[in-house]
Amino acid sequence: MVGFKNRYLVMEVYLDPNKTTASDEPIVITQFNLTKAIRDVILTNFGECGLASSANSFQVKYVNPITKLCIIRASREDYQKVWASITMVRSVGSCPVVFNLLDLSGSIRACRTAALKCDDFKFQQYKLMAGARLTPEVQQQMQNYLNKIKVLEH
């Protein structure tokens, strides 16, 4: 029996600096927010049939709100549709965003390696920019997110 084939996309979420946010609320990128935004765009551009065909395996596996990195799973047959939809997402909630694909792989293991490397690099940059304002709570949160990547499974 052949296993279900998936593709994993490691995406970086950029907050769009060219647009102003609708409110002064802090911007929180979560799995639920990203899933809803991507599903809405799939529905708009590919219809109910497109949404239904991609819904079986589509899942936001991991989101790090500190470094704005996420891992998205899609079936091998529908990953291009999901990828196209992700590029058409203009806002998550009320926050304008732009996505950047960092890695595309066929296994969670390869995806995990790329995500760990990128997350670690981005957190090092974050530490340099934050300087003395970096609290132990944020460092602990980041360590929890790195541990969360390490235990990712199908």
VENNORHU-V687873 format. One record per residue. N is the residue number from 1. SS is DSSP state (h for helix, s for strand, l for the rest). PSI is psi as a letter, one per 30 degrees, with the letter a starting at -180 (999 if undefined). NEAR is the number of other C-alpha atoms within 10 Angstrom. Layout:
N_SS_PSI_NEAR + N_SS_PSI_NEAR
This chain:
1_l_k_3 + 2_l_k_4 + 3_l_l_5 + 4_l_k_8 + 5_l_k_12 + 6_s_l_20 + 7_s_k_21 + 8_s_k_26 + 9_s_k_25 + 10_s_j_24 + 11_s_k_21 + 12_s_k_22 + 13_s_j_21 + 14_s_k_14 + 15_s_k_19 + 16_l_j_15 + 17_l_f_10 + 18_l_f_8 + 19_l_l_10 + 20_l_k_11 + 21_l_l_16 + 22_l_f_10 + 23_l_l_9 + 24_l_g_7 + 25_l_k_9 + 26_l_k_8 + 27_l_j_15 + 28_l_j_13 + 29_l_j_20 + 30_l_l_17 + 31_h_e_17 + 32_h_e_12 + 33_h_e_14 + 34_h_e_22 + 35_h_e_16 + 36_h_e_14 + 37_h_e_18 + 38_h_e_25 + 39_h_e_21 + 40_h_e_16 + 41_h_e_20 + 42_h_e_26 + 43_h_e_15 + 44_h_e_13 + 45_h_f_15 + 46_h_f_16 + 47_h_a_12 + 48_h_e_12 + 49_h_e_11 + 50_h_e_17 + 51_h_e_22 + 52_h_e_13 + 53_h_e_15 + 54_h_f_21 + 55_h_f_16 + 56_l_e_11 + 57_l_f_18 + 58_l_k_22 + 59_s_k_18 + 60_s_j_20 + 61_s_e_18 + 62_s_k_19 + 63_s_k_24 + 64_s_j_23 + 65_l_f_17 + 66_l_e_16 + 67_l_f_21 + 68_l_h_18 + 69_s_k_23 + 70_s_l_25 + 71_s_k_25 + 72_s_k_24 + 73_s_k_24 + 74_s_l_24 + 75_s_l_22 + 76_l_e_15 + 77_l_e_12 + 78_l_g_19 + 79_h_e_21 + 80_h_e_13 + 81_h_e_18 + 82_h_e_25 + 83_h_e_18 + 84_h_e_14 + 85_h_e_20 + 86_h_e_21 + 87_h_f_15 + 88_h_f_16 + 89_l_k_19 + 90_l_f_18 + 91_s_k_17 + 92_s_j_22 + 93_l_b_15 + 94_l_g_13 + 95_s_k_19 + 96_s_k_19 + 97_s_l_18 + 98_s_k_17 + 99_s_k_20 + 100_s_k_13 + 101_s_k_16 + 102_s_e_16 + 103_s_k_16 + 104_s_k_18 + 105_s_l_16 + 106_l_f_16 + 107_l_k_15 + 108_h_f_18 + 109_h_e_16 + 110_h_e_13 + 111_h_e_22 + 112_h_e_20 + 113_h_e_13 + 114_h_e_16 + 115_h_e_25 + 116_h_e_16 + 117_h_e_11 + 118_h_e_18 + 119_h_e_23 + 120_h_e_15 + 121_h_e_12 + 122_h_e_16 + 123_h_e_16 + 124_h_e_13 + 125_h_e_13 + 126_h_e_14 + 127_h_e_15 + 128_h_e_11 + 129_h_e_11 + 130_h_e_11 + 131_h_b_10 + 132_h_f_8 + 133_h_f_8 + 134_l_j_13 + 135_l_l_11 + 136_h_f_9 + 137_h_e_9 + 138_h_e_12 + 139_h_e_13 + 140_h_e_11 + 141_h_e_14 + 142_h_e_19 + 143_h_e_13 + 144_h_e_13 + 145_h_e_19 + 146_h_e_17 + 147_h_e_12 + 148_h_e_13 + 149_h_e_20 + 150_h_f_14 + 151_l_g_9 + 152_l_k_13 + 153_l_l_10 + 154_l_999_8
